[in-house]
Amino acid sequence: MKHPVRLERQNGVAVIAIENPPVNALSTAVRRGILGALHAALSDDTITAIVIAANGKTFPAGADISEFGQPAQEPSLPELCDLIEASHKPVLAALHGTVLGGGLEVAMAAHYRVAHDQTQLGLPEILLGLLPGAGGTQRAPRLVGVDMALDMMLTGKPITADQAQRIGLVDGLAGDDLRDVVKALAAETREVRPTRDQRQHLLDGKQFMARIAARRAQLRPKALAENKIVDCVEAALLLPFDAGRDIEREAFTDCLASPVSAGLRHSFFAERRAPKFPELTQTGPRPVNSGPLPVNAVGIVGGGLMGSGIAIACLDAGLPVTLVEQGEDGVTKALDRIGAHYQRGVETGRITEAQGSAALTHLTLTTTLDALNAQDIIIEALPEDLELKQEMFRKLGGIARYGAVLASNTSYQDVAVLQQASGRPGDVLALHFFAPAHRMKLVEIGVPRNVDPQAVVTAHALTKMLGKMPVRSAAVPGFIGNQMLVAGRRAADRLLLDGATPAQVDNALRSFGFPMGPYQIQDMSGLDIGWARRRAQPEDPDPRYLSLADRMCEAGWFGQKTGKGYYVYAEGERHGVPNPDMLHLLAEERRAKGITARKFTDRQLRDHLLLTWVNEGARLVGTGTATRPSDVDAVMVHGFGYPRWRGGPMLDADQTTPFQILRRIEILQKEDPSLWDIAPLLREMAAERGKFADLNEA
Ligand code: T1G
C-alpha cells in the first residue's frame, strides 16, 4: 500500500503531503506518517518552516471514524496536534476541500492557516454524537471566540473560507495556486505562533461566561455531547490549556461510549454502505443516445402525488422531464401540483423566481404516451392497481426507445408481471420512492432476478443524481420497507387484540423516538388505502386477525381525511383524540374472540415491536431480499422515522445480542404461535453467538 504521507523539501520548506483517498481521513497510518515527517523536518537544519497539505479532494475531513470502537493506536490525534503546535519551526496548513473535525483540529494546531477560497471548514462531530476530541474545544475559542466556536460545534455546520477568514480561523485565502502560495509564505516565515497562547478572545471573562450560561440554558439536560461541548469551552476560559485539554479528553471518551454516538456512527456508515450494489462492480450504466450523463431525460407516467414528487426531484436535479397524464384534467392537476411546489419555494425564499421558472421550463406535460419514445428511463407512477400497471408496461414496451429502462414506482405489486407485460424483461425494475418523493432520501430499487445489470446501474445512477440514497431489494412485493411495515402493523394489531389501545402503542413508539406512532400514520395516510389492498387479496385466515380497521372503513372512518379514524379530529386539526367508537368496536371484537384485555407497559409494547422488526429484518436478509442488516436499518431510519441516533432495529439487536433476542421471541411465541415465525438467520446468529454487524460488509 502506498505510504499515505510524503515529505517534500524545497528551498528550506518541508511539505508534509497527505494522500489517503477518498477524504484523507486521519487514520493510524496517516497520523504515524505525519509524525514521522514532522520529526524529520524538525531535525533537518536546512528546513526553516513546515507546510501541512493534502493531495486529492480535500485536506483531512476528520479522524478515521471507522477506527472508533477499536483499540486506540499511537500517536493519538490530540498528541499529534500538540506536537505540531509545539514545533519550534513555524507550521503552516494549506487547506482545501472539506476541512472537518480532526482535519480542522490539525489545522488549528498549526501556527498559520491559508485556505483555498472554495474550502468548507467545520466541526461536525456533534452529528456523530461526539465533540472535537483533538484539542478543538480549546483551540477554536482561542481563535474565533466563544460564540463562533459554540456555533460551529453545536450545529456541526461548516462555514465558508470567506467566513473563516473574517472570524480569524484562517489567515488568508488563495486560488488554485494554494500550495505555491503557502510554500512561498512559509519560506519567509520565521515566527511560531502556538494557538494555545492566543488569548485575545479570552480577555473578557465575564462576557465569555455569560455566553456559556446562555448556551447551557438552551440545552436539553440529556443531550450529552452538547452539554460536554459547553463544559469544554468553559474550561478553555477557566483553566490552563493542558487542563482544559484533559477535560476534553475525558468528555470525548464519555461521548464515544454513549449509545447515541454508536447509533449515529452506525447510521453514517449504513447510509454509505447501502448504495454499494453488486451490479456496480459488474458493469456500467446503459449507453445513452445523447448527453453526457447516465440519464439525460426522464419520462414519468402519472402526475399524482408520487408522480409529481418524482418529477420535482428530477427537475430539481436539472433533468428534463416528460410527464404523461390522462386527459387535460390530469395534466392541469399535475401542473398545479408541481407549479405550487415551486411557487411555495419562491414565497418562502427557498428558491428565486428565476430558479422556479427554470425548473418548470424543463417540464413537458402531455396526454400522449408516444412522447416517451426517447427518454433514458421511464418511471410509472400509477395507482396500485396491477392490471392498470400491466397494461401500461405493455404499451411502454412498444414505445420506449431501445435500451431505455422501465421502472415502476409500485409499493407491492409483482414486478415479474410487469416485466412479462413489457415484452422486454431485461429493462424492467422497480424504483420505489417514499412520499414526499422530492424530499425523502430513500429509494428502494427492486431488482428482479432476470433484469439486465446495466439497467440496475442506470436506475442507481439516477437516484444518486437526485441526491438520494438507493437501497437494493429483491423485487418481491413490499421490498424491504413495506414488509417491515406490514410485520410491525400485524404485531401492533395483535397487541390491540390482547388489550392495548392504538394511543398506547403510538405513545410507546413516540417515547422511543419515532415522530409518530403506527396508528397516527395510518390515520394520516388514509385507512382506505390498506383496506383496498386487503380486499384485493384473499381473506386473512388467521383466527387472531384483527378486523377493526376493516370495520372502521366500512363505517367510512378513513382517518384524518374523514375526521375520524383511530382518532377523532376537530376541524382542520392534525392531532386527534382517541375515537371512542373505535374503542367500542375493539372491545366488541375482543369479546367476540373471547379475549380478556390485559395491561401492557410502554416498554412491553415497544419491545414487542422491536422484536418483530428484528425477526422480520433477519428474514429479509436471510432470504436475500435485503443485501445486509444495515440496509434494513437504513430503510427503517429513512423510510419510517426510526430514530437515527439509535441506528436501527438490527443495531439494537446486536446491542442486546441475537442470542438474547431469540430467547425473548421464543417466550412470546409460546403465547402467540401464529405471530412468531422465527427467521432461520436469527437462529443461526444466536447459535453462533454472532452479530448482525458481521454481515454488514456483504
Ligand atoms: N472517516 C472514515 N471514512 C470516512 C470519513 C471519515 N471521517 N468521511 C468520509 N468517509 C468515507 C465514507 O464512508 C465513504 O466511504 C467515503 O469516505 C466518501 O464519503 C477527533 C472525533 C467529507 C463531506 O464527520 O461529512 O474527526 O463509501 O460518500 O459525499 O475531533 O464524507 O467510499 O467506502 O460521504 O463526497 C469528523 C464525515 C469525524 C466528516 C465527503 N468528520 N464525512 O462527502 O463522500 S470525527 C466528519 C463527511 C472527528 C475528531 C473527531 C463526508 C464528506 P466509501 P461520502 P461525500
Residues whose N, C-alpha, C, O or C-beta is under 5 A from the ligand:
A	BS01	T1G	P22 V23 A25 A61 G62 A63 D64 I65 S66 T98 L100 G101 G102 P124 E125 L130 L131 P132 G133 A134 R272
